[in-house]
């Protein structure tokens, strides 16, 4: 399996959003509170010139996406922290889970963040039923920071860091 990973452009927003939506619906077994609201928020982030995103493609099909934002202190409400990025999203379409695509796109996220002078990467991930993601992050040098919280649906999440 060889996919190509590249920086996303304005014309890739809908394809990246589709990957995000399909993956979330599969993971949540079709139950996704605030679905439309969350899609609008992600669409805005993908279009924001202060952020960047990657798409993973197999031929002409977009099979993965990752979105990276500037890291802000105070859980996203404070000022931007220099040399630091926030991996907001990383998703692979459900039909391709387990093929190593997530690792390929995460490797490119790390490399692009380093190229941009922001090698320190933070992320939040679900604590339960997310072993595949935990293995991916651990395998790429991320560690839990000890900071925890709850997502919009009340599910427990934890903050992770890769200190470039």
Steps between C-alpha positions, in 0.01 A plus 500: 500500500654827391311820544621846412477769764501868414401837637132566460376790289164680495374253240567211743281625785191300403697176454679547835168577669350184350781287648443663839124446486513138379755404763311666783171342403663155487681543833186631669279231343291764327427698820669840491363787706538847345597341168412795274643753743829310525528467121459876461771558760742262326425653159589844641827366646596338169442832323683706764822642356667472843468121494604230255385152410618191319314255281597141434403366161490162337481588134218749473329398826562700818540238773647703787527851638672688780439856615753706696435828678725740688521391864332740741552499875207478746343205316477690174376832638837668562779636285682293238804319638806533274659187349193297593212355298173329584407187307126561497393210281642187342266255329499211254188376323361195684542264204878555524549478877788274600706549182761736647357808331465686830872453565588630156299816539619554859862470386432774245333716765814475714727582204287794385479641853880482522535674161272776628709546815237352732643161596312476832160342433205468736181303445194377687365149457222289644601287796265204446465266203788671324790256533595526133551877529689463828741252339546734204587798720728303731680356198567850367643639824192654659440466875207585724541832680269408787244764400152355449155628418178418320401556140176660380315172552635457854747225407835497686797634303868545580767736377814358335827669401784428260776732613679524165 
